[in-house]
Amino acid sequence: MRTHFHSLPLFFWFTLSLILGQTRPDPDPLQDYCVADSKSNFFINGVPCINPDKVSSSHFVTSALSKTGNTSNQFGFSVTATTTANLPGLNTLGLVLVRVDIAGNGIVPPHSHPRASEVTTCLKGLLLVGFVDTSNRVFTQNLRPGESFVFPKGLVHFLFNSDSREPAIAISGLNSQNPGAQIASLATFASKPPIPDDILKKAFQISKGEVETIRRNLGG
Ligand SMILES: *[C@@H]1O[C@H](CO)[C@@H](O)[C@H](O)[C@H]1NC(C)=O
């Protein structure tokens, strides 16, 4: 019993560091804030800061997410994000918030964020959301307004508005200033320059004609 008691904090610490090691966030800032200097020509990990004496409340506020996104595209979705351009005060803080608008029966196609986990909350409508783990197991859930779902860092995930008429709205928080996004279908069939046909034919077990059709459909 005593040995158990002694090893427990160590075990807990070990487990915690393993978990944290796998979902490491952006580096910790060394300042209270580093309001982004949009005019700077320096390229560093993040965006350089303006003089702290020049910082005001307006640097920490944005209405960027108040507007409905334009969902008139082949998938029927739109993503609007807070950025260092529309919300300079978020620079170096390791997070962004995004608004996702999805038209009736629209989708956010399977995609991944290489640098962030994402927790999404349905604000309006009915959403079918899900992700695929690295053993190709799928986890899905239907979300109603007020319900949230989490997509683990780097894993392929999707959102679908299961109502054919009403638009849906979700809001997501991601734990990186620059999560990055790769849409699986576009990364494979609409890359510039294109991935050679022979690779796509073998990878997807399809013909050259089918490769061309998918490319054309996706604007590749
Ligand atoms: C939405 O996007 C489409 C396609 O890009 C464009 O034709 C249309 O004018 C846009 N609608 C609005 C309201 O901006």
The ligand as an ORCA input file, in Angstrom:
! r2SCAN-3c Opt
* xyz 0 1
  C     -20.620     34.251    -52.786
  O     -19.636     33.610    -53.563
  C     -20.043     33.387    -54.917
  C     -18.993     32.522    -55.580
  O     -17.694     32.967    -55.295
  C     -20.259     34.734    -55.607
  O     -20.652     34.536    -56.934
  C     -21.334     35.515    -54.837
  O     -21.468     36.804    -55.376
  C     -20.978     35.614    -53.353
  N     -22.130     36.176    -52.628
  C     -21.993     37.202    -51.795
  C     -23.243     37.607    -51.098
  O     -20.943     37.774    -51.590
*
